[in-house]
Amino acid sequence: MRDAFQRLAGLALTATLLGGCASAPSFFGGFGSNSPERLLTDAQSQPLPQATATRLKAATLLSQQGEQSLALSILSSLDDRLLSPQDRIQWALLTARLGLEQHNSGATFKAVALLENSNLSLASEDRRQLTIYRAQAFGEQGDHLKAASMLLDAQRRANGDAGYNDAIWLQLQLLSSPQLSLLPGKDDLSVGWQELSALARSTNQQDALQAAVHDWQQRHAQHPAAIQLPAALAQLAGLAAVVTPPASTDTPSSNAQAPTGTPTRIAVFLPQSGSLAPLAKAIKAGIDTQRSALLSAGQPAPDVDYYDTTTATIDDLYAQAKAKGAQVVIGPLDKDAVTALESRSDVTLPTLALNYGSSAQNATQSLYEYGLSAEDEARQAAQSAGDAGLSQASLLTPDNDWGHRVEDAFRQQWQYQNHQIMTAVRYAPTAPVSGSVKTLASAGRPQMVFMFAMPEYARQVPPFLKYLHMDNLPIYATSHVYTGRANASQDSDLNGVLFPNIPWYLPELYSDSNPMPYKDSYQRLNADGKASITLLKLNAMGVDAYELAQRLARFNDSPDTKLEGATGTLQLDANHRFQRQLPWARFQQGRPTPAQPTSQS
């Protein structure tokens, strides 16, 4: 077992270079003292219970970075009985979800066995989610009747908890009509679901479906699905998912309106449990801190209400937020959820999503997208190097999905400027650096090198280039080359390397005459100078999200509007996606120092 974990520790660096997954934002970097690699290495020397908890943390980070297969391998190797009750529940939720994503129903069934553990006190939402995962595992094996029956029984025991509705509806739609009649139980709950599913199958026109659903709701007024329609059915029928009282004459229409003025109440859609909860917590801290800073300075600060995305559908959340008077929404955070919003013609309220969807374009009315993307940095590096008069580049990027996306972003911007790429080397993060640098050098001497690498790898590149008589080359990198903490002894080999980063990672670049954006909030969140670097980036994102949400009307009306934010200079593009321009730094004597974007080494 120890050898297996040593192998996983070596693979973890590969995982740190993967991002932009469906369930997590691409900005969640795997570097610093809390990287998966470091955690797995630390676990090898810890007592077994502590090591098990550390490996769970590493697996959680890996899953957030898109390395689900490796994360599941670690989780499946753990003895969950050695974990604390809270960690054990987290292990079960994450293992069950990843098991489904990786089509490993065995892992899911092992995790959801926790439902039978009478010694664990499961919160209702955790019990519901594990039950849904168990049913989905049976569905994955093709037994949709058993999955639907299990979910109906769970909803019955949970006094009609509408949180089961979407999962029940999915399984019902996968049943044949004869199977639908075999659902156990002849109570109102079961019969209601059978009737609702049958009418959806027999009605093809939206107007007719709306009328049929309304009639069904009147006949089953107390049914969970009458109170909250399954989201897929609501979308198909063009109906609101949640039944709410009739709107007053001054209530905005259900379709989103273009943002107007400065909002006085903002709704924030973030997960309060699950693998994205730690990220959400850090973003929330940034929002709350910026609001507190504004109030302390005697400035207007919109009220904020938080809504848990793990306990309700997005339509339910919109209905709740609108009923409470929200004028703007921040969130969701999950990439898949943002992509789903991109498939709509509009959203209920002007929405600032905290990630970029997967669609080529965002054409949804009043949907705005903001995130921290390495691809943005690659494009900025290409633009800046071109502005510096350089026109021939060699590229050094990791051979994984994230690396390919970053390489493509640089390549597209570079070639748009009619510049040449001499060679593009894709390296294996766990392989010796010397091999990839030799391959790069064998193509000849370029005018510059673009490098996308984590600090441990990047620090080795300049010395090898020098050894191969290719020193004094301008090297442009992304922010990932810097840990976020000045360390002259470790970073001296990076001297001369240029890289962009968020302002809050480069306090050395600012002064009283050139103050850091939102310095007050930075100082509150990093009072002792020891804040988690990864979390500080997410704190900064929360600060900027709160400020952007107040200015959506201005950005919508004036495309040239910019915000000098904690995560960079933000400007809205034609797809309603915020693009970032970051300040540049250059390593000198192992420390970041200010650099002009057009500077050369």
Secondary structure, DSSP 8 states (H G I E B T S, - for coil): -HHHHHHHHHHHHHHHT----TTS-TT----STT-HHHHHHHHTTS-HHHHHHHHHHHHHHHHHTT-HHHHHHHHHHS-GGGS-HHHHHHHHHHHHHHHHHTT-HHHHHHHHGGGG-TTS---HHHHHHHHHHHHHHHHHTT-HHHHHHHHHHHHHHTTS-GGGHHHHHHHHHTS-HHHHTT-S--SHHHHHHHHHHHHHHH--SHHHHHHHHHHHHHHTTTSHHHHB--HHHHHHHT--SB------TTS--SS-----S--SEEEEEE-SSSTTHHHHHHHHHHHHHHHHHHHHTT----EEEEEETTSS-HHHHHHHHHHTT-SEEE----HHHHHHHHTSSEEEEEEEESS--SSSS---EEEEE----HHHHHHHHHHHHHHTT--EEEEEEESSHHHHHHHHHHHHHHHHTT-EEEEEEEE-TTS-HHHHHHHHHHT---SEEEE---HHHHTTHHHHHHHTT--S--EEE-GGGS-SS--HHHHGGGTT-EEE--GGG-GGG--SSS--TTHHHHHHHTTTS---HHHHHHHHHHHHHHHHHHTHHHHHH-TT-EEEETTEEEEE-TTSBEEEE--EEEEETTEEEEE-TT---
